[in-house]
């Protein structure tokens, strides 16, 4: 990131003031409650509690005004602006999107609901590498974390010294039954639906008896995420291109080749996600609830979780030469296995079929600027 004086586009928020206040309050609540740490914006840094206090003052200002005061001029006067170095040039990232599917399921397996969704195994171990790094002593954000998962096993040469290895692969779990009959099954859904539920990280299961459960990410097997889209492009370049690859293309191909062959393709991604039942909206890496259209997932190696940003991107369903441009404030609250590097972000679109249409088609360049509210923002604000 680098500091810049101005935005290079006209800001006009295209979502409701209520959703903006909600996402700001979600982030500032976490930042104010967590141990103080440093949030880095390129060459600048700010204590997380100080950042949370400035977000709180900004929320106060928004609530006290009968009309949302946000304009391009307001942003440029009241915030320090940091342009990200994107995928190929300053300011431009590749934006994709995720959502929460709503899928049919059963309590016991029966066709076509044959794929179990599992809670974390009892031997699943979570490691936060930051706790073992010198970086943990330099004030880096507590949210700027690097986690990996595995299981504890006895060492072959010394049973007194166990080691951590990756857990079972997707193929071992789904096709080999490695976790079967351990009381970990939460629901049974169609195999392709199960795969995309894991990619999205959360969803709602509607059972045939009309009961529902909301599930969210609870851990991973320790295997590296492998993109099926990239696999199809690399193995069948005559049929698939990077420009046309999206969720619908992958799903249609899997259905086209049939269950047996699709299982072999799904196994190309050995990474496997475990779920937990949620009582509220899906939770982010930051610890906040997601906010439709405003929560983004980023690589926390490069962007501060809890940070506020302004983003502009084309409507993914508008195929005209001059598509409608969405402009809005977003919050970096989440992370994802496929969201790596300074040139990527993933926008949470919402729940259900409409959100899926947008999320499935979103793969567009976007402009992204992080913001630090100036100290005087909301000065003496009273509700």
Secondary structure as UniProt FT lines:
FT   STRAND          2..4
FT   HELIX           17..33
FT   STRAND          38..41
FT   TURN            42..43
FT   STRAND          44..47
FT   HELIX           48..64
FT   HELIX           72..78
FT   STRAND          79..83
FT   STRAND          89..90
FT   STRAND          92..106
FT   TURN            111..112
FT   STRAND          115..118
FT   TURN            122..123
FT   STRAND          124..128
FT   HELIX           129..132
FT   HELIX           134..137
FT   TURN            138..139
FT   TURN            142..143
FT   STRAND          147..153
FT   TURN            159..160
FT   STRAND          163..165
FT   HELIX           170..174
FT   TURN            175..176
FT   TURN            178..181
FT   STRAND          185..189
FT   HELIX           191..200
FT   STRAND          202..207
FT   TURN            208..209
FT   STRAND          212..220
FT   HELIX           228..235
FT   TURN            237..239
FT   TURN            242..244
FT   HELIX           247..257
FT   HELIX           259..266
FT   TURN            267..268
FT   STRAND          273..278
FT   TURN            285..286
FT   TURN            292..294
FT   STRAND          295..297
FT   TURN            300..302
FT   TURN            305..306
FT   STRAND          308..314
FT   TURN            316..317
FT   TURN            321..322
FT   STRAND          325..334
FT   TURN            337..338
FT   TURN            342..343
FT   STRAND          344..351
FT   HELIX           353..361
FT   STRAND          363..373
FT   TURN            375..380
//
